[in-house]
Amino acid sequence: MNAVSKTQLPRAWQRMLSGRRLDLLDPSPLDIEIEDIAHGLARVARWNGQTLGDHTFSVAEHSLLVEAIAQDLAPSGPAPHQLAALLHDAPEYVIGDLISPFKAALSLDYKTFEARLLGAIHVRFGLPAALPEETNDLIKRADKIAAYYEAVGLAGFSQAEARKFFGQPKGLSPTLVKALTDLRPVPASEGEKGFLKRFHELAR
C-alpha cells in the first residue's frame, strides 16, 4: 500500500473543455482560451443566483453590460479599454463569482490570487498585465453602474438601497438607460454566444 507523501501538494489545475489544464497558482497565458472563458462565465451566476427570471443572470451577461456602459461613458476610448472591460471578471470562469462580502472576509490573499489570474488573461489577449489607472477607473465606474441596475431590476433591491451600495448612476445616454432598466436573463448558450461575438468584434 503506497502512502501519499505528506509533502505532496494537492492538484491546483483545472481541466477545461478545450483540453487545456490551467494551473490556478501559476496561470500561464498559453493555457487560456476565450471559448473556455465564455463557456464558464455563461454558467456562473451573478448575485449567487438570487435573481428574477427563468434563467440565471450570468457573469457573461454582466460582462457585456459593463463593456456597453464603459463604451457609453467613453465612446472615443481605445478598443483595448473596451476589451479590458469585457474581460474584467474573466477569472470567474474558473473561480466563480464570490459576492463582495465574502471577498472582504477572505482579505487581500484572494485579491492577489484573482489579480494574478486576470493578468495572465490580459497577456493572452494582448492587453497589459496591469491596466492604466484611467482604464481601471472607467471599468470600476461601469461595474458599479451595472451592479446598480442589476440590483434594482433583478436582485430585489430598492432604488434607495442600491444607491447606498453602488451610488447613483450618472452620465449615461437615454438609450442605454432604457436598456438597463429592462434586464432579462437569457439561457447560458445565448449568453456564451453573445460574449464570444462581442469579444471577436473587439479583438479584430
Secondary structure, DSSP 4 states (H G I P E B T S, - for coil): -PPPPTTPPPP-EEE-TTS-EEESSS--GGG--HHHHHHHHTTSBGGGG--SSSS--BHHHHHHHHHHHHHHH-TTS-HHHHHHHHTTTTTHHHH----HHHHHHH-HHHHHHHHHHHHHHHHHTT--SS--HHHHHHHHHHHHHHHHHHHHHTS---HHHHHHHH----S--HHHHHHHTS-----HHHHHHHHHHHHHHH--
